[in-house]
Amino acid sequence: MIRMLAIGPWSVIRPFQALGLELAVSETPQETRQKIRQLHGGFGEGVIFLTDGHAGECAAEIGLLRRNAETAILSLPDPSREPETGDARHQRTREMIRRAVGVDLLGERKRP
């Protein structure tokens, strides 16, 4: 089974819990580095979502994870760094999830 994990501040990754992703809360880039080091070599097949703000400061650790061909690492928009409206942020996150898993999990429901 493919694992899916989101790493970042609670306020950013919390919605991914509703989609069934594992969460690893890290409020600082230092905590993110530590969590990535813990995953190195033991994550296996799956997708790891990291917030933009933390991913930019953890390049060396991300490089170690990328050596594993079974692990995809994707960046999540960090609302504290981007002046996007809620709708634009939702659309961007929706598109990233659709590309990562091949299904529009956050899509708009069509009403009969």
Residue pairs with C-beta under 8 A, 6 or more apart in sequence:
2 45
2 46
2 47
3 22
3 43
3 44
3 45
3 46
3 47
4 19
4 20
4 21
4 22
4 46
4 47
4 48
4 49
4 101
5 21
5 22
5 23
5 24
5 39
5 43
5 46
5 47
5 48
5 49
6 13
6 16
6 21
6 22
6 23
6 24
6 48
6 49
6 76
7 13
7 24
7 26
7 32
7 35
7 36
7 48
7 49
7 50
7 51
7 54
8 25
8 26
8 32
8 49
8 50
8 51
8 53
8 54
8 76
8 78
9 25
9 26
9 27
9 51
9 78
9 80
10 25
10 27
11 79
12 51
12 76
12 78
12 79
13 21
13 23
13 24
13 25
13 49
13 51
13 76
14 23
15 93
16 23
16 49
17 23
19 97
19 105
19 106
21 49
24 35
26 32
26 34
26 35
26 54
28 54
29 53
29 54
29 57
29 58
32 50
32 51
32 54
32 55
32 57
32 58
32 61
33 57
33 58
33 61
36 58
36 61
36 62
36 64
36 65
37 61
37 64
39 48
39 65
40 61
40 64
40 65
41 68
43 65
43 68
43 71
44 68
44 70
44 71
45 70
45 71
46 70
46 71
46 72
47 71
47 72
47 73
47 74
47 100
47 101
48 65
48 71
48 72
48 73
48 74
49 74
49 75
49 76
49 96
49 100
50 58
50 62
50 73
50 74
50 75
50 76
51 75
51 76
51 77
51 78
52 75
52 76
52 77
52 78
52 81
52 82
53 78
53 80
53 81
54 78
55 62
55 73
55 75
62 73
65 71
65 73
66 73
72 100
74 96
74 100
75 96
76 93
76 96
77 84
77 89
77 92
77 93
77 96
79 89
82 89
84 92
90 106
93 106
94 104
94 105
94 106
94 107
97 104
97 105
97 106
98 104
98 105
98 107
